[in-house]
């Protein structure tokens, strides 16, 4: 899942959390200006029953991280 939010792009994927057979979100905050630069990899230690649930949770968490201004995001 990819979403443009404020001056960033949030990339969310999910991977199986073996052996529990649940899913973990993988979150990257990306700043785009002449190319992509990953400014933060966020790790969540939460498991979800489906990949879709993990991606939605990762997106919500990532947006809150961006809103908090951590770190000071580059200005366009």
C-alpha positions as CSV (number, residue, x, y, z in Angstrom):
1,X,0.0,0.0,0.0
2,X,1.3,3.5,-0.9
3,X,-0.2,6.7,0.2
4,X,0.9,10.3,-0.2
5,X,0.5,12.2,3.0
6,X,1.6,15.8,3.6
7,X,5.1,16.0,2.0
8,X,5.8,12.3,2.4
9,X,4.9,9.0,0.8
10,X,4.1,6.2,3.2
11,X,4.8,2.7,2.0
12,X,3.2,-0.2,3.9
13,X,3.6,-3.9,3.4
14,X,2.9,-6.8,5.6
15,X,4.8,-10.0,6.2
16,X,3.8,-13.2,7.9
17,X,4.8,-13.4,11.5
18,X,5.8,-17.0,11.7
19,X,5.0,-19.3,13.6
20,X,1.9,-17.5,14.8
21,X,0.5,-17.3,11.3
22,X,-0.4,-13.7,11.8
23,X,0.8,-10.5,10.0
24,X,3.2,-7.7,11.0
25,X,3.1,-4.3,9.3
26,X,6.3,-2.9,7.7
27,X,6.3,0.9,7.4
28,X,8.6,3.2,5.6
29,X,8.3,7.0,5.5
30,X,9.7,8.3,2.2
31,X,10.5,11.9,1.2
32,X,10.4,12.6,-2.5
33,X,12.2,15.5,-4.1
34,X,14.2,14.6,-7.2
35,X,14.2,10.9,-6.0
36,X,13.1,8.8,-3.1
37,X,14.8,9.0,0.2
38,X,13.7,6.7,3.0
39,X,13.7,8.9,6.1
40,X,12.4,6.3,8.6
41,X,11.6,2.6,8.9
42,X,9.0,2.1,11.5
43,X,8.8,-1.2,13.3
44,X,5.6,-2.3,15.0
45,X,5.7,-5.4,17.3
46,X,2.0,-6.0,16.8
47,X,0.4,-9.0,15.0
48,X,-2.8,-8.9,13.0
49,X,-5.0,-11.7,11.6
50,X,-4.8,-10.5,8.0
51,X,-2.4,-8.6,5.8
52,X,-5.0,-6.0,5.2
53,X,-5.4,-5.3,8.9
54,X,-1.7,-5.0,9.3
55,X,-1.4,-2.6,6.4
56,X,-4.2,-0.4,7.7
57,X,-2.8,-0.3,11.2
58,X,0.7,0.5,9.8
59,X,-0.8,3.4,7.8
60,X,-2.6,4.9,10.8
61,X,0.6,4.6,12.9
62,X,2.8,6.1,10.2
63,X,0.4,9.1,9.7
64,X,0.6,9.8,13.5
65,X,4.4,9.6,13.3
66,X,4.4,12.2,10.4
67,X,1.9,14.4,12.3
68,X,4.2,14.4,15.3
69,X,7.0,15.8,13.2
70,X,9.5,13.2,14.1
71,X,12.1,13.9,12.9
72,X,11.6,17.4,11.4
73,X,10.6,16.5,7.9
74,X,12.3,18.2,5.0
75,X,10.4,21.2,3.6
76,X,9.4,21.3,-0.1
